[in-house]
Amino acid sequence: MDINYELYKVFYYVAASLSFSEASKHLYISQSAVSQSIKTLEKKLGQPLFIRSTKKVCLTAAGELLLKHIEPAVHLIHRGENQLLDTESIGLGQLHIGANDTICRYFLVPYLKQFHQKFPNVPIKVTNATSLSCVELLEQGKTDLIVTNDPNSKLNHSYVKKTVRTFRDVFIANPAYFQLSQQAIAFCDLQRYPILMLGKKSTTSEFLHHLFLQHQLELIPEIELNSNDLLIDLARIGLGIAVIPDYCLPANERELTILQTIEPIPERRMVVSVNPNLPLSASSEEFLKLLPEV
């Protein structure tokens, strides 16, 4: 079907804002021209894309389906334009990384510093999202590369470029509130205490629930949060036993102790991934050179 890209462009901006007037402002064309473009597209596709009323505009089911395909395409075009413009002006395009806040804080910061010192004129953009959501960003072309935890149910392992570190999850507690013996504790005994952990939309939650199920146990957390640092703070004041990556616990920690478990907790990886279906920017290649490989 031969449809002018401009029609899809108009559709995208109307769908993104759910406003014909906002789309006209962004595209610098009249509102009537926007309306006519949408009518033309609907006619060519043979079905309505929007439900129009005096108060609001909504997508039809067909419109929602089309947006899922058009949105990543528009992002890819913008990304390509930006890379060309940036390459022409400063030699390297923008570096755009996706990672969760823990990885950003405890791993990426020194490498971002090195990259910035080496290429001070290259703009750096970091999108903060869970390791699961980062995969979607990479597939949609919204990031050049992502640094995530693995195992990761969303990640295609053909995307993995290198393993940059390994780690283990540890259960931590404040002995002033929980009188636990120095002996190793079983998972089934841990269930008697309030467990503090990351929320369901994290790879950590996926990993731990799967690990407990392997031992015919159900892990039911007392508190679920989106920050490992906050989990540490709550463990310090005795709200429960937190589970965090081992590298998050300060080396000089005095209040919290790591609990030894009878059942072994498998090692996990931190990996950097790229989309093999998209060209890798020069800035991404330079950043990858700075990262270690385990």
Secondary structure, DSSP 8 states (H G I E B T S, - for coil): ----HHHHHHHHHHHHHT-HHHHHHHHTS-HHHHHHHHHHHHHHHTS--EEE-SS-EEE-HHHHHHHHHHHHHHHHHHHHHHHHHHHHHHSS--EEEEE-HHHIIIIIHHHHHHHHHH-TTS-EEEEE--HHHHHHHHHTTS-SEEEEEES-TT--GGGEEEEEEEE-EEEEE-TTT----SS-B-HHHHTTS-EEEE-TTSHHHHHHHHHHHHTT-----SEEES-HHHHHHHHHTTS-EEEEEGGGS-TT--S-EEE-BSS----EEEEEEE-TTS---HHHHHHHHHS---
